[in-house]
Amino acid sequence: MYEHEAIVKLLLATEKVDVDSKDKDGRTPLSWAAANGHEAIVKLLLATKGVDVDSKDKDGWTPLSLAAENGHEAIVKLLLATQKVDVNSKDEVYGVTPFLLAAKNGHEATVKLLLATEKVDVDSKDKDGRTPLSFAAANGRDGIVKLLLTKTSANTEDTIGRTPLSYAAKNGHDTIVMVLLSHETVDPDQQDHYGSTPLSIAVRNCRLQIVKALLATGEVTFNSQDRFGRTLWWWAGRSRNTDIQQTLRDDAEKRGTAICDNDDFTEASPISNYGSSRCCWRLYLQRCGLMLITFTIRLYSYFEMPIVADGGGLASKTGRNK
């Protein structure tokens, strides 16, 4: 959309245009102006009697959502000044708020503007259970992470049990990991629903400096296993990252701990870069079995087929997952 302020002014002067007319996506002129940062046109539209400041498109996005997502600070300020917008409005697809969008995309000035309303839900979760802090940590938004840590929990979990620290570790954001580790309430060893910890995630993704930082806390479980029995050493071997392997050896030596593989092999045992072959085959077969069971359940659920219970009776039908 191009900023044709003079043309918009002429059209509005006719008093014969519908300022809230919607396109096929349900967006109004105000929505488009807000999304594209056209401040002058936003001012003209807001000054027009009867304009819907909080109009939602077909996916539930408001002008404020669109402006916040793109970091249009001046427009966010104009919309907030009307006092007619819902700062915690969620879209209908992802369940995201204007505040979450601003935090996710690193628009710190917009984040501060929204916080200043004192109406923002800083812990609002999207449909995956992720918060503004979770996205800020995952996307390397240092300043926003520091700001949010003064207002929310560092250990908030999403629907799979992942914390902001886990996401920062996964994506290699060293500075944010250090900021989170310095927070007095953070749990550096928190497991997600698969049994993965920030340390195992860092090892898996070859984040050497983060591995060192997490080990240095002295608060992580060195030989923990995930739900599939995979250890730190298994992941280090799978990635063939010799620097991380050596870091684990050094830390194990300091702890006086043997590096255990999934079948109670030690690091001194003849383990290949992929761990013991027996372990790998066992894990492979376990995962295949789990996948087959999951697929079967979903297939029955999809077609809403009755499941035969013991004794020949019929169990209740399970509806399709939505």
PEFENCOR-V179063 format. One record per residue. N is the residue number from 1. RES is the residue in one small letter. SS is DSSP state (2 for helix, 1 for strand, 0 for the rest). PHI is phi in whole degrees, 0 to 359 (none if undefined). Layout:
{{N:RES:SS:PHI} {N:RES:SS:PHI}}
This chain:
{{1:m:0:none} {2:y:0:264} {3:e:0:274} {4:h:0:252} {5:e:2:301} {6:a:2:297} {7:i:2:293} {8:v:2:300} {9:k:2:297} {10:l:2:296} {11:l:2:296} {12:l:2:294} {13:a:2:294} {14:t:0:289} {15:e:0:57} {16:k:0:238} {17:v:0:249} {18:d:0:270} {19:v:0:292} {20:d:0:251} {21:s:0:297} {22:k:0:244} {23:d:0:274} {24:k:0:295} {25:d:0:266} {26:g:0:80} {27:r:0:264} {28:t:0:263} {29:p:2:305} {30:l:2:296} {31:s:2:302} {32:w:2:292} {33:a:2:296} {34:a:2:294} {35:a:2:295} {36:n:2:260} {37:g:0:77} {38:h:0:271} {39:e:2:299} {40:a:2:298} {41:i:2:290} {42:v:2:301} {43:k:2:298} {44:l:2:299} {45:l:2:292} {46:l:2:293} {47:a:0:278} {48:t:0:275} {49:k:0:298} {50:g:0:88} {51:v:0:294} {52:d:0:272} {53:v:0:290} {54:d:0:245} {55:s:0:298} {56:k:0:255} {57:d:0:277} {58:k:0:294} {59:d:0:259} {60:g:0:89} {61:w:0:276} {62:t:0:257} {63:p:2:305} {64:l:2:294} {65:s:2:301} {66:l:2:293} {67:a:2:291} {68:a:2:293} {69:e:2:301} {70:n:0:263} {71:g:0:71} {72:h:0:275} {73:e:2:302} {74:a:2:298} {75:i:2:287} {76:v:2:302} {77:k:2:297} {78:l:2:297} {79:l:2:293} {80:l:2:295} {81:a:2:295} {82:t:0:289} {83:q:0:58} {84:k:0:239} {85:v:0:245} {86:d:0:267} {87:v:0:290} {88:n:0:251} {89:s:0:297} {90:k:0:250} {91:d:0:285} {92:e:0:266} {93:v:0:262} {94:y:0:251} {95:g:0:74} {96:v:0:263} {97:t:0:258} {98:p:2:304} {99:f:2:295} {100:l:2:298} {101:l:2:297} {102:a:2:294} {103:a:2:294} {104:k:2:300} {105:n:0:268} {106:g:0:80} {107:h:0:270} {108:e:2:296} {109:a:2:298} {110:t:2:293} {111:v:2:303} {112:k:2:294} {113:l:2:299} {114:l:2:292} {115:l:2:297} {116:a:2:295} {117:t:0:289} {118:e:0:60} {119:k:0:242} {120:v:0:284} {121:d:0:272} {122:v:0:290} {123:d:0:257} {124:s:0:301} {125:k:0:249} {126:d:0:278} {127:k:0:289} {128:d:0:260} {129:g:0:79} {130:r:0:267} {131:t:0:257} {132:p:2:304} {133:l:2:296} {134:s:2:301} {135:f:2:290} {136:a:2:298} {137:a:2:293} {138:a:2:294} {139:n:0:260} {140:g:0:75} {141:r:0:267} {142:d:2:306} {143:g:2:299} {144:i:2:290} {145:v:2:300} {146:k:2:300} {147:l:2:294} {148:l:2:290} {149:l:0:295} {150:t:0:275} {151:k:0:232} {152:t:0:211} {153:s:0:284} {154:a:0:280} {155:n:0:249} {156:t:0:300} {157:e:0:260} {158:d:0:267} {159:t:0:292} {160:i:0:253} {161:g:0:82} {162:r:0:278} {163:t:0:254} {164:p:2:305} {165:l:2:298} {166:s:2:299} {167:y:2:290} {168:a:2:295} {169:a:2:295} {170:k:2:300} {171:n:2:267} {172:g:0:76} {173:h:0:269} {174:d:2:304} {175:t:2:299} {176:i:2:293} {177:v:2:301} {178:m:2:294} {179:v:2:298} {180:l:2:294} {181:l:2:294} {182:s:0:280} {183:h:0:283} {184:e:0:296} {185:t:0:261} {186:v:0:292} {187:d:0:255} {188:p:0:285} {189:d:0:240} {190:q:0:289} {191:q:0:271} {192:d:0:272} {193:h:0:290} {194:y:0:262} {195:g:0:86} {196:s:0:280} {197:t:0:249} {198:p:2:306} {199:l:2:293} {200:s:2:294} {201:i:2:292} {202:a:2:294} {203:v:2:297} {204:r:2:301} {205:n:0:261} {206:c:0:60} {207:r:0:261} {208:l:2:303} {209:q:2:296} {210:i:2:288} {211:v:2:302} {212:k:2:298} {213:a:2:296} {214:l:2:291} {215:l:2:297} {216:a:2:293} {217:t:0:292} {218:g:0:70} {219:e:0:242} {220:v:0:247} {221:t:0:275} {222:f:0:292} {223:n:0:255} {224:s:0:291} {225:q:0:238} {226:d:0:275} {227:r:0:294} {228:f:0:258} {229:g:0:81} {230:r:0:274} {231:t:0:256} {232:l:2:301} {233:w:2:295} {234:w:2:299} {235:w:2:293} {236:a:2:296} {237:g:2:292} {238:r:2:296} {239:s:2:279} {240:r:0:58} {241:n:0:271} {242:t:2:292} {243:d:2:295} {244:i:2:290} {245:q:2:301} {246:q:2:293} {247:t:2:299} {248:l:2:294} {249:r:2:299} {250:d:2:298} {251:d:2:291} {252:a:2:297} {253:e:2:295} {254:k:2:296} {255:r:2:281} {256:g:0:71} {257:t:0:244} {258:a:0:281} {259:i:0:277} {260:c:1:262} {261:d:0:271} {262:n:0:296} {263:d:0:257} {264:d:0:64} {265:f:0:284} {266:t:1:258} {267:e:0:296} {268:a:0:284} {269:s:0:285} {270:p:0:286} {271:i:0:261} {272:s:1:282} {273:n:0:298} {274:y:0:254} {275:g:1:82} {276:s:0:294} {277:s:2:297} {278:r:2:299} {279:c:2:297} {280:c:2:296} {281:w:2:294} {282:r:2:297} {283:l:2:296} {284:y:2:299} {285:l:2:293} {286:q:2:299} {287:r:2:294} {288:c:2:299} {289:g:2:297} {290:l:2:296} {291:m:2:296} {292:l:2:295} {293:i:2:297} {294:t:2:299} {295:f:2:298} {296:t:2:297} {297:i:2:298} {298:r:2:293} {299:l:2:295} {300:y:2:298} {301:s:2:295} {302:y:2:298} {303:f:0:270} {304:e:0:51} {305:m:0:274} {306:p:0:291} {307:i:0:261} {308:v:1:283} {309:a:0:272} {310:d:2:302} {311:g:2:91} {312:g:2:89} {313:g:0:284} {314:l:1:254} {315:a:0:283} {316:s:0:293} {317:k:0:286} {318:t:0:253} {319:g:0:287} {320:r:0:293} {321:n:0:292} {322:k:0:240}}
